[in-house]
Each structure stands twice: as structure tokens, then as C-alpha cells.
């Protein structure tokens, strides 16, 4: 089955700097890679996702890149703000057909 | 994307008892899932709730402990049976209609 590894487990950056979180997956059949943001006591919220037919996707300050050959994908947050502080999870699945498998999570702290 | 209503939001239960958690989706979805999230941890899949048939359980989770029902395309229940303090956790349901996975608000369970 699918296995998703996420690094780093914690990340602290200065406000305005960029943050990068990386994930690798094991199942080459996976074709859908979402990223979730979870604030304390809240449900995971989808912030961006990418399908395997695309190498990069951007939404304002957030971007995701995918390398299918190496089976890894990354989340990039630019111009970080204090409200970006949260736990971020990557995940992988075969879209619409299978369960979503999560990485271990990254606790991102933005220092003012 | 679908909106999921999950209840109860929290409960404190005596060991040895059972609790049933309900999730109602506002539209028909193809797949529903149940996750457990220990404090400070990632989301671990308990099972896939199959409409009209037995759920598909992940390794380490069994039907006798976590019976699941999904009588139609928009509703599912998870029962945590014969609870012990180790079952204290957050339980979340998730659903997908073919694109994107959304989550219920979670049930915070404390077993005393």
C-alpha cells in the first residue's frame, strides 16, 4: 500500500521568508496529492492540490511542485505571515478510487 | 465540494461503554472514510465505509472494535466499542465525490 513520508516535522521561519515542506510517496499509481492545513482544534482544510499530469500549481502565495519520477512533491509558501502558523499535512491517493494516505505532518511556526 | 456534519463534537465516556459517531454529507459522495487522530499526530485511516456492504478495515483495526455502517450515499456511522482510555482521540470522517476530500469537524473522545 501507499506510504507517505513528510519532512521536516517542525519548521520555524521569520515572517516574510519562504517555507518549504517536502513529501515522498511510494505507490507510483498515486495520482492525486493534496495539502491540508490544520489549525488547533479544527478540521484539516485543503489549501492546494495537484494531479499527476501537472508538474506545478500555484495559488497566490502557495505553490506545489510534483516530481513523478522521483515520487516526491513539495509545498512552497512565500511571504509567510503569522496566520500561516499551523500544522500542514501532505497526502496521496489514487483520486476517486482509493483512500487518502497522510504524511506525518509539519508544524510550521512563523516568527514575527 | 461536499459539506460534512459530524456529531457529537465531543464526549466523555466511561470505560467499557460504546459511542456512535455520525456523519451526514450534504450531497451524494462516492466514498466515505473514518480516521483517528491522536493528539499531535497525523491522521490514521481506520476504514473505508462501503455503501450497503461491510467496511474495509486497515491493518490494526477490526470490525468488532469499530463497527461501521453506511446505509446510503450520504450517511455513515462509526461506533467505538468497549472503550478504554487508549481510545481517547479525535475521530474524523471524510468523503470524496470524485474530486477532493473533505472532512467532518471531528469528535473529541475522552474515555475515563
Interface residues (C-beta under 8 A of the other chain):
Chain A: X34 X42 X43 X44 X46 X49 X89 X91 X93 X95 X96 X99 X100 X101 X102 X103 X104 X105
Chain B: X1 X30 X31 X33 X41 X42 X43 X44 X45 X48 X92 X94 X96 X98 X99 X100 X101 X102 X103 X104 X105 X106
